[in-house]
Amino acid sequence: MKPWQEAKKWQLENSELDFEELLGASLNGGFVWSSDSEFALFTKVRVEQGELVEGEPNAWYVQLAAGKKPFKRLMEVAPGPMDFVCYRRGKTRLHIWPWEIFKRKVK
């Protein structure tokens, strides 16, 4: 199974959001990485006090990631660093990492 197929399967099993709509939104206002080894959808957001809020973006929000090392690839293909990288695992709390710490952890 290719990484994008793994991501789609996970999305269908764990979210009410449609994979194709999420992909389309990422193509229009975010970033998409898809290869034979990784898949990632990410967008710029604003994080304050552990929550996503409206305002000038200061973080990369990873909406979906699958494959061998998708977070490492994100660090390589993102247009530039932000203050933070954040993501959720299913319906859990928002995980927020300062860019430099996240960068060290994924290497």
Secondary structure, 3 states (H helix, E strand, C coil): CCHHHHHHHHHHHHCCCCHHHHHHHHHHHCEEEECCCEEEEEEEEEEECCEEECCCCCEEEEEEEEECCHHHHHHHHCCCCCCEEEECCCCCCCEEEEHHHHHHHHC
